[in-house]
């Protein structure tokens, strides 16, 4: 009698193990997230203040470093819609040079940082040298 009970339990375990993957495949799929892939994702806005480390006119990008020792930064794509301000007037990407201080606003769209506004900050005036007193 015990032998047939052990046989029955072993057969049931084999059936359960074999039917597990089939049962998992027949489960209903998970519901779609609230935003469907067809709907455009809302762009994420950001801003930064820093120093221009590289301007690539061909690619239409500018790299801006921020933080302690310029360790952090972003590469911003400049489009036709990007407003570039240089001393209160409308400028272009060509007006930016390496080492210039800028304030930039951008939106992250499709994995890229798209610049919406870049403002070139005025250079701090170097203190005028005073002539050495004559003796």
DRENTITI-61229 format. One record per residue: residue in one letter; x, y, z of N, C-alpha, C, CB in turn. Coordinates in steps of 0.02 Angstrom, whole numbers, plus 32768, in hexadecimal, padded with zeros to 4 digits. Each point is the difference from the previous one (the first is absolute). Glycine has a CB too. Layout:
REM residues N
+------+------+------+------+------+------+------+------+------+------+------+------+------+
! code !   nx !   ny !   nz !  cax !  cay !  caz !   cx !   cy !   cz !  cbx !  cby !  cbz !
+------+------+------+------+------+------+------+------+------+------+------+------+------+
!    A !    X !    Y !    Z !    X !    Y !    Z !    X !    Y !    Z !    X !    Y !    Z !
...
+------+------+------+------+------+------+------+------+------+------+------+------+------+
This chain:
REM residues 135
+------+------+------+------+------+------+------+------+------+------+------+------+------+
! code !   nx !   ny !   nz !  cax !  cay !  caz !   cx !   cy !   cz !  cbx !  cby !  cbz !
+------+------+------+------+------+------+------+------+------+------+------+------+------+
!    X ! 8029 ! 7FC5 ! 8000 ! 7FD7 ! 803B ! 8000 ! 802B ! 803F ! 8000 ! 7FA7 ! 7FC1 ! 803B !
!    X ! 808D ! 8042 ! 7FF0 ! 802C ! 803A ! 8001 ! 8023 ! 8009 ! 7FBE ! 800F ! 7FF1 ! 807A !
!    X ! 7FFF ! 7FD8 ! 7F66 ! 8024 ! 8004 ! 7FC1 ! 7FD4 ! 8022 ! 7FCB ! 8040 ! 7F97 ! 801D !
!    X ! 7F82 ! 8059 ! 7FE0 ! 7FD3 ! 8020 ! 7FCF ! 7FF4 ! 804A ! 8012 ! 7FCA ! 7F90 ! 7FE9 !
!    X ! 8036 ! 8082 ! 8057 ! 7FF7 ! 8046 ! 8015 ! 803D ! 8029 ! 7FEB ! 7FB8 ! 7FDC ! 8061 !
!    X ! 8084 ! 8008 ! 7FA8 ! 803D ! 8022 ! 7FEA ! 8000 ! 8009 ! 7FB5 ! 803F ! 7FD0 ! 8062 !
!    X ! 7FAB ! 7FFD ! 7F7B ! 7FFC ! 8003 ! 7FB6 ! 7FD0 ! 8037 ! 7FEA ! 801A ! 7F85 ! 7FF9 !
!    X ! 7FAD ! 8080 ! 8028 ! 7FCD ! 8033 ! 7FEF ! 801A ! 8046 ! 800E ! 7FA6 ! 7FAD ! 801B !
!    X ! 807D ! 805E ! 801D ! 801D ! 8042 ! 8010 ! 8035 ! 8012 ! 7FCD ! 7FE9 ! 7FED ! 807B !
!    X ! 8042 ! 7FE4 ! 7F72 ! 8034 ! 800D ! 7FCF ! 7FE2 ! 8013 ! 7FBC ! 804C ! 7FB0 ! 803C !
!    X ! 7F7F ! 802E ! 7FB0 ! 7FDF ! 8010 ! 7FC1 ! 7FE1 ! 8045 ! 8002 ! 7FE9 ! 7F86 ! 7FEE !
!    X ! 7FF8 ! 808C ! 8049 ! 7FE3 ! 8043 ! 8007 ! 8035 ! 8037 ! 7FFC ! 7FA5 ! 7FCF ! 8046 !
!    X ! 8095 ! 8026 ! 7FD9 ! 8036 ! 8031 ! 7FFD ! 801A ! 8009 ! 7FB9 ! 8020 ! 7FE2 ! 8075 !
!    X ! 7FE6 ! 7FE8 ! 7F67 ! 8017 ! 8004 ! 7FBA ! 7FCF ! 8027 ! 7FD6 ! 803B ! 7F91 ! 800C !
!    X ! 7F85 ! 8064 ! 7FFE ! 7FCC ! 8024 ! 7FDA ! 8002 ! 804A ! 8011 ! 7FB8 ! 7F98 ! 7FFD !
!    X ! 8050 ! 8079 ! 8044 ! 8003 ! 8046 ! 8014 ! 803D ! 8024 ! 7FE3 ! 7FC4 ! 7FE1 ! 8069 !
!    X ! 8076 ! 7FFF ! 7F99 ! 803D ! 801E ! 7FE6 ! 7FFA ! 800A ! 7FB4 ! 8044 ! 7FCB ! 805D !
!    X ! 7FA0 ! 8004 ! 7F81 ! 7FFA ! 8005 ! 7FB7 ! 7FCC ! 8033 ! 7FEB ! 8022 ! 7F89 ! 7FF8 !
!    X ! 7FAA ! 8081 ! 802F ! 7FCB ! 802E ! 7FEC ! 800D ! 8048 ! 8017 ! 7FB0 ! 7FA1 ! 8004 !
!    X ! 8081 ! 806A ! 8026 ! 8010 ! 8043 ! 8019 ! 800E ! 8033 ! 7FC9 ! 802C ! 7FCA ! 8065 !
!    X ! 8003 ! 8028 ! 7F6D ! 800E ! 802F ! 7FCA ! 7FC3 ! 800D ! 7FD3 ! 8077 ! 7FDB ! 8003 !
!    X ! 7F62 ! 7FF1 ! 7FF0 ! 7FC5 ! 8009 ! 7FD6 ! 7FCE ! 802E ! 8023 ! 8010 ! 7F8E ! 7FCE !
!    X ! 7FE7 ! 8069 ! 8073 ! 7FD2 ! 802B ! 8025 ! 8018 ! 8048 ! 8001 ! 7FE0 ! 7F9E ! 8047 !
!    X ! 8063 ! 806C ! 7FBF ! 801B ! 8044 ! 8002 ! 7FF6 ! 8023 ! 7FBE ! 8055 ! 7FDB ! 8054 !
!    X ! 7FAE ! 8001 ! 7F74 ! 7FF7 ! 801F ! 7FBE ! 7FB8 ! 8012 ! 7FF3 ! 8060 ! 7FBF ! 7FD7 !
!    X ! 7F71 ! 8021 ! 804A ! 7FBA ! 800F ! 7FF3 ! 7FE6 ! 8038 ! 802C ! 7FF1 ! 7F8A ! 7FDF !
!    X ! 8039 ! 8092 ! 804D ! 7FEA ! 8037 ! 802A ! 7FF3 ! 803E ! 7FD5 ! 8042 ! 7FD2 ! 8062 !
!    X ! 7F91 ! 8059 ! 7FB4 ! 7FF1 ! 803D ! 7FDA ! 803C ! 802F ! 8005 ! 7F83 ! 7FF3 ! 8016 !
!    X ! 808A ! 8033 ! 7FB5 ! 8039 ! 802E ! 8001 ! 7FF3 ! 8039 ! 8032 ! 801A ! 7FE3 ! 7F88 !
!    X ! 801D ! 803B ! 808E ! 7FFB ! 8038 ! 802F ! 7FE0 ! 803B ! 7FDD ! 8065 ! 7FD7 ! 8040 !
!    X ! 7F75 ! 8052 ! 7FE3 ! 7FE2 ! 803A ! 7FE1 ! 8035 ! 8032 ! 7FEA ! 7F98 ! 7FEF ! 8045 !
!    X ! 8059 ! 8037 ! 7F87 ! 802F ! 8031 ! 7FE6 ! 8008 ! 8038 ! 8033 ! 7FE1 ! 7FE4 ! 7F89 !
!    X ! 805B ! 803C ! 807A ! 8009 ! 8038 ! 802E ! 7FD1 ! 8039 ! 7FED ! 8078 ! 7FDF ! 8012 !
!    X ! 7F7D ! 8050 ! 801C ! 7FD0 ! 8036 ! 7FF3 ! 8010 ! 8027 ! 7FC1 ! 7FEF ! 8007 ! 8079 !
!    X ! 8051 ! 8003 ! 7F76 ! 8010 ! 8023 ! 7FC2 ! 8013 ! 7FCC ! 7FCD ! 8027 ! 8068 ! 803D !
!    X ! 7FB7 ! 7F97 ! 7F8C ! 800E ! 7FCF ! 7FCC ! 803A ! 8018 ! 7FD6 ! 7F88 ! 7FDC ! 7FFE !
!    X ! 809C ! 7FF7 ! 7FE0 ! 8039 ! 8014 ! 7FD7 ! 7FEC ! 802E ! 7FC7 ! 8037 ! 7F95 ! 801F !
!    X ! 7F8B ! 8067 ! 7FCB ! 7FEA ! 802B ! 7FC8 ! 7FFA ! 8048 ! 8016 ! 7FC2 ! 7F9F ! 7FCF !
!    X ! 802F ! 806E ! 8070 ! 7FFA ! 8044 ! 8019 ! 8046 ! 801C ! 800C ! 7F8E ! 7FE7 ! 8034 !
!    X ! 807E ! 8057 ! 7FB6 ! 8042 ! 801D ! 800C ! 800C ! 800D ! 804A ! 7FFC ! 8035 ! 7F8E !
!    X ! 8040 ! 7FBC ! 8088 ! 8011 ! 800A ! 8046 ! 8009 ! 804A ! 800D ! 8038 ! 7F8F ! 8005 !
!    X ! 7FB5 ! 8087 ! 8036 ! 8007 ! 8046 ! 8012 ! 804B ! 800F ! 800A ! 7F8C ! 8002 ! 8037 !
!    X ! 808F ! 8032 ! 7FA9 ! 8047 ! 800E ! 8007 ! 8010 ! 8016 ! 8048 ! 8005 ! 8020 ! 7F87 !
!    X ! 8036 ! 7FCD ! 808F ! 8018 ! 8012 ! 8043 ! 802C ! 803D ! 7FF9 ! 7FFA ! 7F87 ! 8028 !
!    X ! 7FF6 ! 80AE ! 7FFC ! 8025 ! 803F ! 7FFB ! 8038 ! 8002 ! 8033 ! 7F99 ! 803A ! 7FD7 !
!    X ! 809C ! 7FEB ! 8018 ! 8038 ! 8009 ! 802D ! 8025 ! 803F ! 7FEF ! 8009 ! 7F85 ! 800E !
!    X ! 8024 ! 8090 ! 801D ! 8029 ! 803A ! 7FF3 ! 8044 ! 7FF6 ! 8021 ! 7F9A ! 804B ! 7FFA !
!    X ! 8097 ! 7FDA ! 7FEE ! 8043 ! 7FFB ! 801C ! 8026 ! 8040 ! 7FF3 ! 7FFF ! 7F85 ! 7FF1 !
!    X ! 8030 ! 808A ! 803A ! 802F ! 8037 ! 7FF8 ! 8045 ! 7FE1 ! 7FFD ! 7FB5 ! 8054 ! 803E !
!    X ! 8073 ! 7FC0 ! 7F91 ! 8042 ! 7FE2 ! 7FFC ! 802A ! 801F ! 7FCA ! 7FD1 ! 7F98 ! 802B !
!    X ! 8065 ! 8045 ! 7FC6 ! 8032 ! 8017 ! 7FD0 ! 7FFC ! 7FD5 ! 7FC1 ! 804B ! 802A ! 805D !
!    X ! 7FB8 ! 7FF5 ! 7F69 ! 8000 ! 7FDC ! 7FC1 ! 8043 ! 7FDE ! 7FF9 ! 7FAF ! 8052 ! 7FCA !
!    X ! 804F ! 7F6B ! 802C ! 803E ! 7FDB ! 7FF7 ! 800C ! 7FEC ! 7FB7 ! 7FF4 ! 7FD6 ! 8074 !
!    X ! 7FD5 ! 8027 ! 7F65 ! 8008 ! 7FEE ! 7FB9 ! 7FC3 ! 8018 ! 7FD9 ! 8048 ! 7F9C ! 801F !
!    X ! 7FC5 ! 807F ! 7FA6 ! 7FCB ! 8014 ! 7FD2 ! 800A ! 7FD9 ! 7FC0 ! 7FF5 ! 8074 ! 8034 !
!    X ! 7FDA ! 7F66 ! 7FB6 ! 8004 ! 7FDA ! 7FC2 ! 7FCC ! 801B ! 7FD0 ! 8029 ! 7F98 ! 803D !
!    X ! 7FED ! 8093 ! 7F95 ! 7FD2 ! 801F ! 7FD1 ! 7FE2 ! 7FCD ! 7FD0 ! 8041 ! 806A ! 8008 !
!    X ! 7FE6 ! 7F64 ! 7FE4 ! 7FE8 ! 7FCC ! 7FD2 ! 7FC8 ! 7FD7 ! 801D ! 8071 ! 7FFC ! 7FD0 !
!    X ! 7F96 ! 7FF0 ! 806F ! 7FCD ! 7FD7 ! 8021 ! 7FCA ! 802B ! 8020 ! 8056 ! 7FA9 ! 8015 !
!    X ! 7FB7 ! 8098 ! 7FF2 ! 7FD0 ! 802C ! 801F ! 7FF9 ! 7FF4 ! 804B ! 7FC3 ! 8005 ! 7F95 !
!    X ! 8076 ! 7FEF ! 808C ! 7FFF ! 7FF3 ! 8048 ! 8031 ! 802D ! 8024 ! 7FDF ! 7F8A ! 7FE9 !
!    X ! 8015 ! 807E ! 8057 ! 802D ! 8025 ! 802C ! 8005 ! 7FD9 ! 8041 ! 7FE2 ! 8071 ! 7FCB !
!    X ! 805B ! 7F86 ! 804E ! 800B ! 7FDE ! 803F ! 800C ! 8035 ! 8036 ! 8030 ! 7F99 ! 7FC6 !
!    X ! 7FAA ! 8061 ! 8070 ! 8005 ! 802F ! 8037 ! 8013 ! 7FD9 ! 803F ! 7FAA ! 804E ! 7FCC !
!    X ! 808D ! 7FC7 ! 8055 ! 8016 ! 7FDE ! 803D ! 7FE8 ! 8029 ! 803C ! 8065 ! 7FCE ! 7FC6 !
!    X ! 7F89 ! 800E ! 806F ! 7FE9 ! 8020 ! 803D ! 801F ! 7FDC ! 803C ! 7F94 ! 8023 ! 7FC9 !
!    X ! 805F ! 7FF7 ! 8071 ! 8017 ! 7FDF ! 803D ! 8048 ! 800E ! 8011 ! 7FAE ! 7FA9 ! 7FE8 !
!    X ! 8067 ! 8037 ! 804D ! 8043 ! 8008 ! 801A ! 8033 ! 7FEA ! 7FCC ! 7FD6 ! 7FEF ! 8075 !
!    X ! 8056 ! 803C ! 7F78 ! 8035 ! 7FF2 ! 7FCE ! 7FE4 ! 7FEF ! 7FBB ! 8048 ! 7FD9 ! 805D !
!    X ! 7F78 ! 8036 ! 7F96 ! 7FE2 ! 7FF1 ! 7FBF ! 7FF7 ! 7FB7 ! 7FF2 ! 8032 ! 8067 ! 7FD9 !
!    X ! 7FC6 ! 7F71 ! 805C ! 7FFB ! 7FB8 ! 7FF8 ! 7FBD ! 7FE9 ! 7FE4 ! 804F ! 7FF5 ! 805E !
!    X ! 7F7D ! 8033 ! 7FAC ! 7FBE ! 7FED ! 7FE8 ! 7FEE ! 802C ! 7FC5 ! 7FDD ! 7FDA ! 8072 !
!    X ! 7FF6 ! 800F ! 7F66 ! 7FEC ! 8029 ! 7FC8 ! 7FCF ! 7FDC ! 7FD3 ! 806C ! 8039 ! 8005 !
!    X ! 7F81 ! 7FE9 ! 7FC7 ! 7FD0 ! 7FE6 ! 7FD0 ! 8015 ! 8014 ! 7FBA ! 7FA3 ! 8007 ! 8056 !
!    X ! 8049 ! 7FCF ! 7F7B ! 8006 ! 8011 ! 7FBA ! 7FBA ! 8015 ! 7FE9 ! 8063 ! 7FB0 ! 7FEC !
!    X ! 7F97 ! 808D ! 7FFB ! 7FC0 ! 801B ! 7FEB ! 7FFE ! 8004 ! 7FB5 ! 7FF6 ! 8041 ! 806B !
!    X ! 7FD3 ! 7FA7 ! 7F78 ! 7FF5 ! 8006 ! 7FB8 ! 7FDE ! 8043 ! 7FF2 ! 7FF7 ! 7F82 ! 7FF2 !
!    X ! 8024 ! 80A3 ! 7FDF ! 7FE5 ! 8042 ! 7FEF ! 7FD8 ! 7FF8 ! 7FBF ! 8061 ! 803E ! 8039 !
!    X ! 7F60 ! 7FD7 ! 7FC9 ! 7FD4 ! 7FFC ! 7FC6 ! 7FEF ! 8046 ! 7FE7 ! 7FD0 ! 7F93 ! 802A !
!    X ! 8008 ! 8071 ! 7FA3 ! 7FE9 ! 8040 ! 7FE6 ! 7FD4 ! 8025 ! 8031 ! 8008 ! 7FD2 ! 7F8D !
!    X ! 7FDB ! 8009 ! 80A1 ! 7FD3 ! 801F ! 8032 ! 8025 ! 8019 ! 803E ! 7FA6 ! 7FB5 ! 7FD7 !
!    X ! 809B ! 803B ! 802F ! 8027 ! 8014 ! 803A ! 800D ! 804B ! 7FFD ! 8035 ! 7F8E ! 8006 !
!    X ! 7FBE ! 8094 ! 8031 ! 800E ! 8048 ! 8005 ! 8046 ! 8008 ! 801E ! 7F84 ! 801D ! 800D !
!    X ! 80A9 ! 8002 ! 7FCD ! 8043 ! 800E ! 8019 ! 8005 ! 804B ! 800B ! 8033 ! 7F9B ! 7FC2 !
!    X ! 7FDA ! 807A ! 807B ! 8004 ! 8047 ! 8011 ! 8049 ! 8012 ! 800E ! 7F8B ! 7FFE ! 802F !
!    X ! 808D ! 8035 ! 7FAD ! 8044 ! 8019 ! 8009 ! 7FFB ! 804B ! 800C ! 8033 ! 7FA4 ! 7FB6 !
!    X ! 7FDC ! 8071 ! 8087 ! 7FFE ! 8047 ! 8013 ! 7FBE ! 8021 ! 7FEE ! 807C ! 8005 ! 7FF2 !
!    X ! 7F4E ! 7FD8 ! 801B ! 7FBD ! 801C ! 7FF5 ! 7FE7 ! 7FFB ! 7FB8 ! 8019 ! 804B ! 805C !
!    X ! 800D ! 7F9A ! 7F77 ! 7FE9 ! 7FF9 ! 7FBA ! 7FFE ! 7FB6 ! 7FED ! 8031 ! 8070 ! 7FE3 !
!    X ! 7FA9 ! 7F82 ! 7FE8 ! 7FFA ! 7FBB ! 7FE8 ! 8043 ! 7FEA ! 7FE2 ! 7F84 ! 800F ! 7FEA !
!    X ! 8093 ! 7FB6 ! 8028 ! 803F ! 7FE7 ! 7FE6 ! 7FF6 ! 7FBB ! 7FE2 ! 803E ! 8042 ! 8055 !
!    X ! 7FFA ! 7F9D ! 7F9B ! 7FFF ! 7FBD ! 7FE5 ! 8032 ! 7FD5 ! 8025 ! 7FDD ! 802C ! 7F8E !
!    X ! 8025 ! 7F95 ! 8061 ! 802F ! 7FD2 ! 801E ! 8048 ! 8016 ! 7FF3 ! 7FAD ! 7FA3 ! 7FF3 !
!    X ! 805F ! 807D ! 7FD4 ! 8043 ! 8017 ! 7FEE ! 8019 ! 8037 ! 802F ! 7FE8 ! 7FE1 ! 7F89 !
!    X ! 7FE9 ! 8041 ! 809A ! 8014 ! 8035 ! 802E ! 801B ! 7FE5 ! 8042 ! 7FAA ! 8049 ! 7FCC !
!    X ! 804C ! 7F77 ! 8041 ! 8019 ! 7FE2 ! 803E ! 8047 ! 7FE7 ! 7FF4 ! 7F8B ! 7FDE ! 8022 !
!    X ! 809F ! 802B ! 8011 ! 8045 ! 7FE9 ! 7FFA ! 8012 ! 7FDA ! 803F ! 801F ! 8062 ! 7FB6 !
!    X ! 8014 ! 7F75 ! 8044 ! 8017 ! 7FD8 ! 8039 ! 8017 ! 802F ! 8038 ! 8022 ! 7FA1 ! 7FB4 !
!    X ! 7FCB ! 804E ! 8089 ! 8013 ! 8027 ! 803A ! 7FCC ! 8034 ! 8013 ! 8075 ! 7FEE ! 7FE0 !
!    X ! 7F5A ! 801F ! 7FF6 ! 7FCC ! 8031 ! 800F ! 7FD0 ! 7FE6 ! 8035 ! 8009 ! 802D ! 7F8B !
!    X ! 7FE2 ! 7FFF ! 80A2 ! 7FCE ! 7FEF ! 8033 ! 7FBB ! 8008 ! 7FE2 ! 804E ! 8025 ! 805D !
!    X ! 7F87 ! 7FA8 ! 7FAD ! 7FBC ! 8002 ! 7FE5 ! 7FCE ! 7FE9 ! 8033 ! 802E ! 7FEC ! 7F8E !
!    X ! 7F94 ! 8029 ! 8068 ! 7FC5 ! 7FE5 ! 8022 ! 7FD7 ! 7FDF ! 7FCA ! 8000 ! 8059 ! 805E !
!    X ! 7FEC ! 7F69 ! 7FAD ! 7FDB ! 7FDB ! 7FCC ! 7FC3 ! 7FDF ! 801D ! 806A ! 7FED ! 7FC2 !
!    X ! 7F61 ! 8014 ! 8017 ! 7FC3 ! 7FDB ! 8010 ! 7FF8 ! 7FCB ! 7FCA ! 7FC8 ! 8063 ! 803A !
!    X ! 8021 ! 7F62 ! 7FD9 ! 7FFA ! 7FCA ! 7FCF ! 7FC6 ! 7FD3 ! 8012 ! 807A ! 8005 ! 7FEA !
!    X ! 7F71 ! 7FD3 ! 7FE6 ! 7FCE ! 7FCC ! 800A ! 801C ! 7FBE ! 7FEA ! 7FA2 ! 8053 ! 7FF1 !
!    X ! 8051 ! 7F79 ! 8035 ! 8016 ! 7FBD ! 7FEC ! 7FC9 ! 7FE1 ! 7FD7 ! 804A ! 7FF3 ! 8067 !
!    X ! 7FC4 ! 8000 ! 7F59 ! 7FCF ! 7FE1 ! 7FD3 ! 8023 ! 7FC8 ! 7FDB ! 7FC0 ! 806C ! 7FF2 !
!    X ! 8020 ! 7F59 ! 8011 ! 8019 ! 7FC5 ! 7FDC ! 804A ! 7FF2 ! 8010 ! 7FAD ! 8017 ! 7FA5 !
!    X ! 8066 ! 7FF3 ! 8099 ! 8044 ! 7FF1 ! 8015 ! 8033 ! 8035 ! 7FF0 ! 7FE2 ! 7F8B ! 7FF0 !
!    X ! 8009 ! 80AF ! 7FF6 ! 802F ! 8036 ! 7FF0 ! 7FEE ! 803E ! 8029 ! 8010 ! 7FD3 ! 7F8B !
!    X ! 8023 ! 8054 ! 8086 ! 7FF6 ! 803F ! 8021 ! 7FFC ! 8036 ! 7FCB ! 803E ! 7FD9 ! 8069 !
!    X ! 7F85 ! 8040 ! 7F8A ! 7FF4 ! 8032 ! 7FCD ! 7FFF ! 8044 ! 8022 ! 7FBE ! 7FAF ! 7FB8 !
!    X ! 8071 ! 807D ! 8034 ! 8005 ! 8042 ! 801E ! 7FC5 ! 802B ! 7FE9 ! 807E ! 7FF7 ! 8004 !
!    X ! 7F60 ! 8029 ! 802C ! 7FCB ! 802F ! 7FEF ! 8019 ! 8047 ! 8003 ! 7FAB ! 7FB0 ! 802D !
!    X ! 8085 ! 805E ! 8000 ! 801C ! 8043 ! 8007 ! 8047 ! 7FFB ! 801A ! 7F8D ! 8032 ! 8015 !
!    X ! 80A0 ! 7FF3 ! 7FCC ! 8045 ! 8006 ! 8018 ! 8010 ! 804A ! 8005 ! 8023 ! 7F8F ! 7FCC !
!    X ! 7FF2 ! 8086 ! 806F ! 8011 ! 8047 ! 800A ! 804A ! 8005 ! 8011 ! 7F8A ! 801B ! 8027 !
!    X ! 809A ! 800A ! 7FB0 ! 8048 ! 800B ! 800C ! 8006 ! 8034 ! 8036 ! 801E ! 7FE2 ! 7F89 !
!    X ! 8004 ! 800D ! 80AD ! 8008 ! 802D ! 8039 ! 803A ! 8030 ! 7FF1 ! 7FD3 ! 7FA9 ! 8051 !
!    X ! 8025 ! 8096 ! 7FC4 ! 8036 ! 8031 ! 7FF3 ! 803F ! 7FED ! 8027 ! 7FAB ! 805B ! 7FEC !
!    X ! 808E ! 7FB1 ! 7FF5 ! 803F ! 7FF2 ! 8021 ! 8009 ! 8031 ! 803A ! 8033 ! 7FD5 ! 7F94 !
!    X ! 7FE5 ! 8011 ! 80A3 ! 800E ! 802C ! 803A ! 803B ! 802C ! 7FED ! 7FD5 ! 7FAB ! 8054 !
!    X ! 8022 ! 8095 ! 7FB6 ! 8035 ! 802F ! 7FEF ! 803C ! 7FF6 ! 802E ! 7FAB ! 8054 ! 7FD6 !
!    X ! 808E ! 7FA7 ! 800B ! 803D ! 7FF7 ! 8028 ! 800E ! 8041 ! 8024 ! 802E ! 7FAA ! 7FAF !
!    X ! 7FE8 ! 8053 ! 808F ! 800E ! 803D ! 8024 ! 8038 ! 8027 ! 7FDE ! 7FDC ! 7FCB ! 806C !
!    X ! 801A ! 8076 ! 7F8F ! 8031 ! 802A ! 7FDE ! 8040 ! 8002 ! 802B ! 7FA5 ! 8046 ! 7FC8 !
!    X ! 8092 ! 7FB6 ! 8015 ! 8040 ! 8004 ! 8024 ! 800D ! 8049 ! 8012 ! 802D ! 7F9A ! 7FC3 !
!    X ! 7FE4 ! 806F ! 807B ! 8012 ! 8044 ! 8015 ! 804A ! 8007 ! 7FF8 ! 7FA0 ! 8007 ! 8051 !
!    X ! 8074 ! 8032 ! 7F97 ! 8048 ! 8009 ! 7FF7 ! 8025 ! 7FFD ! 8043 ! 7FE9 ! 8046 ! 7F9B !
!    X ! 8050 ! 7F9D ! 8062 ! 8029 ! 7FFC ! 803E ! 8017 ! 8045 ! 8014 ! 8027 ! 7F8C ! 7FE1 !
!    X ! 7FD7 ! 8081 ! 8060 ! 8016 ! 8043 ! 8016 ! 804A ! 800B ! 7FEF ! 7FAA ! 7FFF ! 805E !
!    X ! 8065 ! 803D ! 7F8C ! 8045 ! 800F ! 7FEE ! 8025 ! 8017 ! 803E ! 7FDF ! 801F ! 7F8B !
!    X ! 805E ! 7FCE ! 8078 ! 8028 ! 8013 ! 803A ! 802F ! 8037 ! 7FF1 ! 7FF8 ! 7F8E ! 802A !
+------+------+------+------+------+------+------+------+------+------+------+------+------+
